[in-house]
Amino acid sequence: MRLVALSGATMIGLLLAQNVNAAVIYAGQERAAAVCSQCHGIKTPSADAPFPPLAGRDVAYLKMALEQYRDKTRKNDIMNAIAGSLTDNDISNVAAYYAGLKP
């Protein structure tokens, strides 16, 4: 095993990156619980719902789909209305949260 010495600035940068990532995941979890989970569930779709599960999906795909729904280049009345209220940060946070879940 090889040990690598890291500077204080590098260590601080790594810790900040972890905190930022944790904040993104937490914000995504809050938004998903408030908005997305009613139809898509968290790990599996809600009972009797024809909506796809989002857990474990690719983060880039989730971001692209939400942006397309928000911008109405992808058509679905329900998703266009819901995604229309999402900011770029909301989309990134929700995508990061769902992508990090195991299906």
C-alpha positions, -999 to 999 in steps of 0.1 A, spaced: 0 0 0 14 34 -10 6 65 11 4 99 -6 9 131 12 -17 157 6 -14 194 12 -37 212 36 -54 229 7 -60 196 -11 -75 181 21 -98 211 25 -109 209 -11 -117 172 -8 -137 178 24 -156 207 8 -164 186 -23 -178 159 -1 -200 184 18 -212 200 -14 -221 165 -28 -239 157 4 -259 190 2 -268 182 -34 -281 147 -25 -300 160 5 -316 188 -15 -325 163 -42 -340 139 -16 -362 167 -2 -374 178 -37 -380 141 -48 -400 134 -16 -421 165 -21 -427 163 -59 -415 132 -77 -422 104 -53 -460 107 -55 -458 91 -90 -423 76 -94 -418 65 -58 -384 65 -43 -370 31 -52 -401 17 -69 -431 35 -84 -462 42 -63 -487 14 -62 -510 12 -93 -490 39 -110 -478 35 -146 -448 57 -140 -412 44 -144 -390 40 -114 -361 65 -113 -338 49 -88 -304 40 -103 -310 58 -136 -281 76 -153 -277 111 -139 -271 126 -174 -303 110 -187 -324 122 -158 -311 158 -161 -317 157 -199 -352 144 -195 -362 169 -168 -348 198 -188 -367 186 -219 -399 184 -199 -393 218 -184 -386 233 -218 -415 214 -233 -394 199 -260 -405 165 -246 -443 164 -243 -463 152 -214 -488 174 -198 -481 162 -162 -443 163 -165 -443 196 -184 -463 212 -155 -442 196 -128 -408 202 -144 -418 237 -153 -413 247 -117 -378 232 -114 -347 253 -114 -314 241 -129 -302 233 -94 -334 214 -86 -329 193 -117 -293 186 -109 -301 177 -73 -330 154 -81 -310 137 -108 -281 132 -84 -303 118 -57 -322 93 -79 -290 82 -97 -274 74 -64 -302 51 -53 -301 14 -58 -332 2 -77 
